[in-house]
Amino acid sequence: MEKVISLSPVARPAKAEPWKTSSQSRIWQVIFASVTPALLTLGITLAFQIEPPVALLVVFLPIQIISAGALGLKEFGKRGFADAALIVAVVFFATLVLVLLLSVLWSVISFGSKALSLSFISQNNVYISATTSLEYGGIGHALLGTLLIVSLTTVATIPLGLGIAVFLTETRSKARNAIRVLIQAMSGLPSVVAGLFIYSALIVSGVTGYSGLAGSLALLPLMLPTVARIAEEALRLVPAELRNGALALGAPAYRAFFQVTLPAAKSGIITALILGIARIIGETAPLILTASTTNGTTLNMFGAMPSLPYYIYEFLGNGFDTSTQRAWGAALVILILVGILFTIARVLTRKKKPKAKKRKK
C-alpha cells in the first residue's frame, strides 16, 4: 500500500527565531560572570593600592577569563570553556587597543589645537627660538618640505611598485619567488637603517650633502614594499575570467591588462598608494640622517630641506612649554594630512551608481 504524502504547508512554530531566545537564568548568569570580576578587581585594587593599568592586566583579565570559562564549561562543556576564554581575550585586547588609539588621538587634537592657526601653518621659522610666542613663526616651511619630499618619493615609487606587482602577477618567471622574498624582507626594514644606508652611501662618501633628494631616497625603500604588496594582492583579486574573456575576444595581452585587469583593480591600487604615503609621511629617523633642516622656506631639493617630523623632533627636545606646543601643533597637522589622504582614497574608490536612463516620451 502506497504511502500518501500530504502537500499541505506545515505550520510554522510559534517562535520563528528560536536561536535568538534565551532563558532568564542564562542572562543573569552572564551578567553575574561579567560584573563579579569587575567588583573583585576594584576591591583588590583599592585594598593593595595597585595601579589601574596593572590591575587590568594582572587581576581583571585572569578573573574574567576564569569566570567566563566556568560559565562556558557549565553550559557547553570543554569546548565552551575554550570559546569563552578566547572571546574574553579578544574583546579585552581589542578594547584596550581602541582605548589607546582614542587617547592618542584625543591628546594630539586637544594639545595641538592650541597652537593651530593660519599664521602657524603659513609662516616659517626664521628668527624664531624655542621660547618665542606662538603668534610668530610656524610650520609653513616644514609642511612644504614634507610635501616635496613625499611627492618625489611617491613619483619614484609608483612605477617601481606597480611594475613589481605586474611582474609578480602577470609573468611566470622563475625570479618571482626571489623578488617576493626581497619585497617581504624590505617591509621589515627599520627606518633608521634606510636612513643610515643613504647617509653612508651618498653623504659620507661625498656624492651629495644633506638634501631633500637624499631624504626621498631614504624613504623609498620604506614605501616600496607597501605599494608593491598591496597592489599585487589587488591584481590577484581580479577574476581571471575577465582577462580570459578579453583574450578570447582577440585582444592582445597588454590591452587585456590595461583595459580590463588594471581598471578592475583600481580601488586596490589607489589604496596601496595612500597606505604607502601614510607609511612614510611621519618618518623621522631617515630625514634626520639625510635631509637635515633649515629655518627658511626652500624649494631646492639638492639642499637641506625642512620637514614636519624633523620639526617635531627639534622642538620637542627643547623642553620649553612653547616649543612643546609647536611640536603638538605639527603632529596635529600630520594627522590631518593622513586623514585627508584616506578621505581622498575613499572618494576615489567609491563605486559610482549607474544613472537611470530617462524614458523618451
N, C-alpha and C positions, 0 to 999 in steps of 0.2 A: 504494500500500500504506500503510495507516494505521499511524502510529507508536504503539506500545503504551507507555503511561505507567505506571511502577511506583508503586504507592501504599504500598510498604513504607517504614517510617521510616528516615531517614538516620542513620547512626551519628554520634554526637557526637564532636568532636575530643578528643584526649587531654587537652588543657588547655582547660578550659571558659572561662577568662577570659584570653585572650591579651593583652589590654590591660594586665594587671597584671604581665606578665612583662617583665623587662629583663635585658640581658646583664651579666655581671660587669664587663666593661671599662667600660661606661657608668656603673655605680655608682662605680667607682674614679675615673673622670673627674670626676664630680660632687663626690666627696669632695676630690679634688685642687683643683678650682676653688673650693671653699669654704674649705679650710684655708690654701692658699697666700696669699691676700690678708691673712688674719689674721696669719700669720707675718711677712710683709713689713711690714705696718703696725707690728707690735711692734718689729721691728728698726729701722725708720726712726724710730719714736717714741723709742726708747732712744738711738739714735745722735745725733739732733739735739735731744733734750730738748724735744719737742713736748708740749703739754698734751693729755691724753687726749680731751676733747671736740673739740678742733680736729683731732686726728689721725683721729677717726672720720669727720668730715665731709670733710676735705681729702685724706686719704690713703686710708683704708679704703674709703669708698664708691666713688670712681673706680676703684680697682684691682679691687674686687669686680664692678663693672659690666662692666669690660673682660674680666675672667676669665670671668664667666658668659656674656657676649655672644660671646666667642670659642668657647666650648663650644656655644652655641646655633647659631652660624654654621656650625660644623663638622657638626652633626647635622641641622639643619633649614634651612640656608640663611639668606638675608637676613631672612626673617620670624622665624627663631629668634633672631637677634641682638636684634631689637626686643623680642620677647616676654621674653627673658631679662633685658634691661636694665630693662624695666617691672616685672617680678616682683621683682627685687632692690631697686629703688627703693621699691616699695610695702611690701615686707616690712621694709626698713630703717626707713622713717619711721613705720610702724605700731608697730614695736618701740620706737622712740625715744619716741613719744608715750605708749605704755603704761608705759615705764620712768619717764618724768617724772611721770605721774599717780600711779603707785605710790609714788614717792619723796615726792611732796607728801602723799599720804595717810598714809604712814608717819611723816613729820615731824609732822603735826598730831596723830596719835594718840600718838606717843611723848612729845612735849613737852607736849601738852595734858592727858594723863592724870595728869601730876604735880600739876596744880592742881585736878583734878576731885574734888569731894567733895560731900556733901549740903549742908554749910554754904555752899559756894561757889555752888551752884545756888539756894539759898533766900534767902540774905541779900542786903541791898542795900549801897550804898557810902557810907552816912553815916559821917562821922568816919574815913574810910579814905583813906590817902595812897598814893603810888607805892611807898613803902618798907615799908608795913605787911605783917606776916606773912600768909601765905596762909590761916592758920587763922581770920582775921577778914575779913569782907566777902565780897562775891561778885557774881554777875550776876543775882540774882533780879529786881531792878527792871528791868534791861535786857531780860531774857528776856520778862517780862510786857509791856513796852513794844513789843517786836518782834512779839509775838503779836497785840496790839491793832492796831498799825498795819497789819500784813499782813492781818489779818482784815477790817478796814474796807476796804482796797483790794480784797480778793477779793469782798466783798459787792457793791461797786460795779462790779466788772469782769465778774462772771458774767452779769448781764442784758445789758450792753453787748456783750460778746464773743459770746455766743450769738445775740443779736439781729442783729449784723453777719453772723455765719456763716449764719443762716437767710435773711437778706436776699440774700446773695450766691448761695445755692444754690436757693432756692425761688421767687425772683421773676425777671422778665425786664425789670427796669427798666434804662434807659439809664445810670443813675448808678452801676451796679455797677462798671464799669471804673475810674471816678474814685475810688470808695471803696476798691477793691482796691489801687490805686496808693498811696493815702494810708496804708493799713494797712502796706503794704510799706515805705514811707518811714519810718513810725514805728518799725518793727522795727530800723532802723539808727540810731535816735536815741541819742546818748550820754547816759548817766545824769546827768552833770553839767549838761547843757543842760536836761533836765527839771526838775532842782532849781533852776537859775537862773531858769527861767520862772516857777515858783511863787513863788520868792523875790522877783522883781521885780514880779509881778502882785499878790501878796497881802501880803507882809511889808513891802517898801519903801514900797508905796502906803499902808500903814496899815490895810488891811482887817482884818488879823489879825496876831498876833505869831507867834513860834516856837511850833509846836504839833504834836501828833500828827496832827491833821486835815490840816495843810499837808503833812506828810510822806507821808500816804496819797495825797493828790492828786498829789504829785510822783512816786510810784511807779506811779500808774495808767497813764500813757502807756507805761510800760515793760512792764507785764504785759498790757495790752490786745492788742497785736499778736500775742503768742504764743498767747493763748487764741483769738483770732478766726481766725487762720490754721490752727491745728491742728484746731479744731472744724469749720471749713469743709471741710478735707480729710476729716475723719471722716464728715461728712454726704454728701460726694460719693462715698465708697466704698460707701455703702448701695446695693444693686442697685435700679435703677428699677422692676424687675418687682414688688418688694414693694409699693411705693407705688401703682403702677398697678393691682395686684390689689385693694388696698383701695378705690381709687376705683371700680373696676369692680363691686365688691360694693355700691356705693351709699353709701360713707362720705364725708362732706364732707372738703374738703381739709385743714382744721385737725385733724380727727380722724385722718386718714391720717398726718399728720405726727407728732402726739403719741402715737399708739398703735402706729405701725409704724416710721416713719423714726427718730424720736428714740430708742426703745429699742434699735434695731439699732445705733445709733452711740454707745451709752452708754459703751463702753470707751474709744473715742477721745476723747470729750468729757471724761471723768474724767482721762485722760492730759493733755489740754490744760490743765485747771485745775492739776494737780500741777506740770507743767512751768512754768506761769506763776508759781506761788508760788515754786518753786525759783529762778526767774529774778530775783525781787526780794528774796528773804529776806536776801541778803548785800550788797545795795547800800548804799554808804556815802555817796557824794557828795550825793545828794538829801537824805538825813537830816541831814547836817551843815549844809546850807544852809537847811533848813526846820523840822526838829523840835528841833534842839539837844539838850540832855540835862539831867538832874538826877541827884543822888546818892541821892535817896529814891524809894520806891515810890509811883507815882501812877496813877490811873485816869482822870484828866482829859484828854480828847483835845483840849481847847481850850487847854492849856498846854504848856510844854516837856515832851517825852516822851523818856525814855532808850531806847536800842536796842542790840542786840548789835554791829552794825557800828561804831557810834559808840564803844562801849566799847572795842573792839579798837583803833580809831584813837587814842583818848585814851591808853590805857596803853602801846601800842607806841611812842608817841613820847616817853615819859618817859626811856627808856634804862636804867632800873634792872632788875636781874635779876628781882625780884619782880613788877614791873609787866609785864615781858615774859612771865612765866609766866601771869599773869592773862589776857593777850591770847591766848596759845596755848590756854588753857582755854576761852575764849569761842569761839574758832574751832572747837574740837572740838565744842562744843555746837551750833553752826550746822550742822556736818557731820552730827551725829546727827539733828537736826531734818529735814534733807534726806533722810537715809536712812529715817526714819520715814514721811515723805511718800511716797516711792517704794514702800515696803512696803505702805502703805495702798492706793495705786493698784494695785499688783499683786494684792492681795486682792480689791478691788472689781471689777476687770476679769477676774478668773479665771472661766472658764466652769464652771458647775455641772454635774456629771454627773447625768443623769437617774436617779432612783431606780427600782430594779427592782420591778415590781409583784408582790406576793405572790399566789400562786395560791390560790384558795379550794378547800378540800377538799370 
